[in-house]
Amino acid sequence: MSELISDYDAALFDLDGVVYLGPEAVPGAPEGLAALRERSVPVCFVTNNAARAPQAVVEHLISLGIPCSAEEVITSGQAGVRMLAQELPAGATVLVCGSAALAEQVRAAGFVVTTSAEDAPDAVIQGYEPDLNWATLTEAALAVQRGAGWFATNADPTRPTDRGLEPGAGAQIAVVRMVVGGNPRTAGKPEKPLMEAAAARLGAGRPIFIGDRLDTDIAGGTNTGMDTMLVFSGTHRVADLFGADAAQRPTHIGRDLRDLLAPAASVVLDEDEARCGEAHVRLQDGSVTIVSPGEALDLVRATARLVWAARDAGQTADPSTVEEAVAAELAR
C-alpha cells in the first residue's frame, strides 16, 4: 500500500505541539521530517506564534536536529503585517501589542510603531508575547476605543509547552475584548490568510496540513480547502476529536509525523457499526461498544466516524468506553 503522503504535493506543519514542545522536539518529528525530505516532499512550517522572527524559528528547528531554511517558515506575524499593508497607507502609525520581533516586522513594512494610544495610532495589532505587560494592553484597548483598526496575528487561547498548556494570544486578546467588545481581524489559523500564503509559497496545488488543534489547525485547513491530519502530540486529545463539529474533523489521524509515511487508513461505516483495520465498534443503546479493539489509532478512527455519523443524525453516541481503552497508549 502507498504512503499517505503520496497523495499530496506538499506538507504544511504547525509547530507548537506538532514539531516541538518548548525546547524539546516532539518524539518522531525529526525522523518523520527527515523521511519526507528523503522523498523530496516540499515542506513549510506554519505557526500562529508571532512572538519570534522567522529566523529565530529556523535556528530553533536546526538546534533540534531539523534542517530548515527561512523560506520554509511562515508566521502569523508575517501574515498579520501583510494585512496591515493591504489596509493602511505607508507611514501609518501602528500600536504593537506584542513582541519586539512583531514590532520590527511592522516597522520594516514601512509603518511607524508606537505603544501609546496618545500617538493616535491608525491601527492596533496584537500578537503573542510571553512578557506582555498590563500597561500595553491598556493602551491597546484605549486606541481601539478611539477608532484605531483592530488586527491580530492569531487568536489561539492556549499554547502547548513541555510544561503543559499556557495562555496564548487569544487570552491576551480577550483582555482587550472585555473592554471594547467585538473581535479583531485575524491573519492566523483558522482564518485563510496564513494558510493560503503557505501553500502559495510552495506552489502547492494539493497540500496536507498537519496540526494538533482542532479549532485552529484542522479548522484552518478545512476553511482553505485542504486535507488535514490531527496528531496527538500537542493540545487536543481523543475526547476532543470525538466531540468535533463538522468544520473541525480531520481527514486523517496520527500519533505523530511518522504516520505520514504509513498507509492511509480506511474506515468502513455500516449503519451502527464501523471498522478500521482489525478495530470494530458498534453503537448500542446510545453508547459505543468495542467488538474488537485492534490497534489504538484504528480504534479511534473507527469510533470517530461512528460517533460523528450518529450525532449528525441527531442520535446519542457516548464514546467514553473507547476513550478509556486508548487513554494510556495515546497519552502525551
Helices and strands as residue ranges (DSSP letters): G 4-7, E 10-13, E 20-21, E 24-25, H 29-38, E 43-47, H 54-63, G 70-72, E 73-75, H 76-87, E 93-97, H 100-108, E 112-114, G 117-119, E 123-126, H 134-145, E 149-152, E 158-161, E 164-167, H 169-180, E 185-186, H 192-202, E 207-211, I 214-218, H 219-223, E 227-231, H 238-242, G 246-248, E 252-254, G 257-261, E 267-270, E 273-276, E 279-284, E 287-292, H 296-312, H 320-326
